[in-house]
Amino acid sequence: MIAGLRKDIKVQQEVNLHNIPTMYEIARYIEGKIRQILEPDRTWLQQDGIYGSS
């Protein structure tokens, strides 16, 4: 997770932690990164009640 955030900064992604203006938008950005990490295992996580259906 942290490595991905650092990578976005290093390669100057259009959106990264250095250019997001509000804490709300930072939270949404990090939420999106977490979802990217969890997505490949979504079916299994849902079966175990770990990943919501939203």
C-alpha positions as CSV (number, residue, x, y, z in Angstrom):
1,M,0.0,0.0,0.0
2,I,2.6,2.5,1.1
3,A,4.9,1.5,-1.8
4,G,2.1,2.2,-4.2
5,L,1.5,5.7,-2.8
6,R,5.3,6.4,-3.0
7,K,5.4,5.1,-6.6
8,D,2.6,7.5,-7.6
9,I,4.6,10.4,-6.2
10,K,7.9,9.2,-7.8
11,V,6.5,8.8,-11.3
12,Q,4.4,11.9,-10.9
13,Q,1.0,10.4,-11.4
14,E,-1.6,13.1,-12.2
15,V,-3.2,12.4,-8.8
16,N,-0.9,11.6,-5.8
17,L,-0.6,12.5,-2.2
18,H,1.4,15.7,-3.0
19,N,-1.4,17.3,-5.0
20,I,-4.7,16.3,-3.4
21,P,-6.1,19.5,-1.8
22,T,-8.3,18.1,1.0
23,M,-8.3,15.4,3.7
24,Y,-11.6,14.1,2.3
25,E,-10.1,13.6,-1.2
26,I,-7.0,12.0,0.3
27,A,-9.2,9.5,2.2
28,R,-11.1,8.7,-1.1
29,Y,-7.8,8.3,-2.9
30,I,-6.5,5.9,-0.3
31,E,-9.8,4.0,-0.3
32,G,-9.4,3.5,-4.0
33,K,-5.9,2.2,-3.6
34,I,-7.1,-0.3,-0.9
35,R,-9.9,-1.4,-3.2
36,Q,-7.3,-2.0,-6.0
37,I,-5.3,-4.2,-3.7
38,L,-8.4,-6.2,-2.5
39,E,-10.1,-6.6,-5.8
40,P,-8.3,-9.7,-7.1
41,D,-9.5,-11.6,-4.0
42,R,-12.9,-10.0,-3.8
43,T,-14.9,-13.2,-4.1
44,W,-13.0,-15.0,-1.3
45,L,-13.1,-11.9,0.9
46,Q,-16.9,-11.6,0.5
47,Q,-17.4,-15.2,1.3
48,D,-15.5,-14.7,4.6
49,G,-17.4,-11.5,5.3
50,I,-14.3,-9.3,5.0
51,Y,-15.2,-7.3,1.9
52,G,-18.5,-5.4,1.6
53,S,-20.7,-5.6,-1.5
54,S,-20.5,-1.9,-2.3
